[in-house]
Amino acid sequence: MARLIDILFELVSLLVVVRMVFAAFRGLSGSARARFSSAGSSPRPDTEKQTIRGETVRDPVCGMFVSTELSHQLELHGQLLHFCSQECLDQYRKSAAARSA
Ligand SMILES: [Zn+2]
């Protein structure tokens, strides 16, 4: 019985670690989702009523216009850049690294 509890405990702590890794990863990909995880002033997520607010800026990789509220963000040299997707963000980061190297 004690062994079963041990296994359960290990599973739970593994889950916690996995969740933390995911949370950290999402944190890197921008603040768009952050407001959902922040301790709620609103009891339910208002995804249905979600309107596009904020500014619209151009994704420097693909040229698409994205809302600053929903974009994937990257801070580079004190400048905040907005991307339509994680793919564009990664691509930009790679090319920026290549330029500075
Ligand atoms: Zn893009």
Residues whose N, C-alpha, C, O or C-beta is under 5 A from the ligand:
A	BS01	ZN	D59 V61 C62 M64 C84 S85 C88
